[in-house]
Structures are given as structure tokens and as C-alpha cells.
């Protein structure tokens, strides 16, 4: 007797589960409640609302630089590199020692005394960022060659556990007294902070003077973070889309065996990907420490995890998605801290991760896995 090929009837509840309608309903309900609550609060104090938006923008661009490293590495080797947040921490400490011990940010004026102070400041700050990027890139390539490359063909869980082990090693090695120490260290900024306030126009805020009530504050730190982040993002997009290395990265991401048959050095491309992602994390470490001037050996854990959530939200493997997801994450974190409570900022971040995995696991810009010919 032939077996019937007719599919069994699908119940109403099975259709709900398969269509992820529970997650979609939860996401819609939470979004409506949050939007109504924020709109009500914003109507009571518009200045506070716009201040929180500016703070979230500053945080979101820093998260974007970290998230790009996650999304690039995952796109190439399908690995969640949990040590990435600690590479970010190393970048912050490298810049701290470069500024505090070696005065790297002041070298242009020391070499050429008659140089314009603004030009000296720009060159010195860029030098500090490049040093942090180069150090983090070298560190990431070393980690990839020593810890990840031998596990290239092993089950994914092995590489994942190794990434967690590398993360703990970097943290507690950095906590040693002769490395970074376990103390909180005040970060010396490479430039002076200039603050403006918005109230019937943009006005400079003098040092030691309080801003008028109802004004919105922003500083040159926000401007520097946005400019540097956008420049690095544009550079990365150019590398990926317009250069031979970028084309090789996309080929390796799509199909490693075929890329190897076409003459692409797959191992070299993977190392380059780790180096670029870590260099961006190093730049993020400098910018984060400049905005929030305190460094400690475990400072990379929370920003690293939140940048990972941002990468998943935007669509892990997508560069524009990492930027959009990070900006959303920055706003969600700051608004929840401002309008709910400070401890809720972390809870909101990881609630977003759960909802995204329930509703759209591929993220905003992510695409389903394609079949290879």
C-alpha cells in the first residue's frame, strides 16, 4: 500500500509558532509601549529628550566600530569572536600609555615648535589612534594564527569555547600588576574638551560656567567620534567593495573551497579580516576612553557584548547593518537609562537580542543563507 503524501493539517497554534507571530506580537506591543512612554516624557521635557538623543548618538557610533569587527569575522569564518571586546580594551590601554607615558599626542609640536596648534592636535590625535589600531591588528592576527587557525576544520563549538578562553586570558593577563593592573585608571584625553549648548542658537560654554536651564549640551568629543567613525566606515566600505582584497574577502565569505581553487590565499584573507576588524576596535577603544575617561582591565566586556547585539540586530555579516544596529542600540540604551532606570539599560539591550532572534534572526539587513551551486 502506498503511503499518503498529503501533509497533515496544520493547527492554528502551529501556524502561529511557525510564523513567529508570538515574537512579532511581543515586539509590536513593546515598541508601542516604549514609543508612547518616551513621547509622553519628551513632551514634558524636550531638552532632556534631545540631550539623550545626542548621548545615544555618541555611544552608537562607538558601538558601530566594535560591531564591524564582529560582523566581518562572522561573515568570513562564521565565528563569534568573543575576544573582540577585549581587543577593544587593549586599544584603550595602548592609547592611554601612549598619551600619559610617551606624550605621543604632542609629538608634532615637539618636533616642529612653530606648527599651528590645531594641526599639531589633529596629527597627534591621529597618531595615537593609528598606534592603537596597529597594535590591535597585530594582536588579532596573532590570536587568529595561534588559537583559531588550528581549529579551522573543528566543530564550531570548539572555536567558540576557544574565543571565550582567549577573552578571559586577555582580561586577566591585563589585570597583572606589571601589565595594566586591576585598578581603575583615569584616562588623559589627547585634547582639551570644548562644550557648546543649544538654546536659541549654538553658544560656547565657558569653563566653570553652568549651562542655562533647558539647554542641550554637546562637545567636540561628539563631533570627533562621528567624523572618525564615518571616515573609518567609508574606508572599510571602499576596501570591501573596490579593492582586490575586498573582492577576495567576499569570495572567501561565499565559498572557501572555490575561492581556494581560484588562487585566493584563504588563510591570508582571514588574517587580514581579523586585522581590519581589530583595528576598528582599537580606534573604538580610543574614542570610548576619550568620551568616558576611565580605563580598567574588564572595560571591554559590556561594550563588546552590546556591539555584538547591535551586529545581530542590523544583520550580522552586513556592514551597513552593523552601523544601523549600533545607532539603534545606542539610543535604546541611553533612553532606557534616562527614562526607566540605569540598571535597565543592560536589560533592554539583551531583550532586544531575544526579540530579534524571535522575530527576524537574520537582522534588519541580513539575508537568508543562499544555496551554493
Buried (B, 14 or more C-beta within 10 A) or exposed (E): EEEEEEEEEEEEEEEEEEEBEEBBEBBEEBEEEBEEEBEEBBEEBEBBBBBBBBBBBBBBBBBBBBBBBBBBBBBBBEBBBBBBBBBBBBBBBBBBEBBBEEBBBBBBBEEEEEBEEEEBBBBBBBBBBBBBBBBBBBBBBEBBBEBBBEBBEEEEEEBBEBBEEBBEBBBEEBBEEEEBBEEEBEBBBBBEEEBBBBBEEEBEBEEEEEBEEEBBBBBEBBEBBBEBBEEBBEEBBEBBEEEEBBEBBBBBBEEBEEBBEEEBEBBEBBBBBBBBBBBBBBBBBBBBBBBBBEBBBBBBBEBBBBBBBBBBBBBBBBBBBBBBBBBBBBBBBBBBBBBBEEEBBBEBBEBBBEBBBBBBBBBBBBEEEEEEE
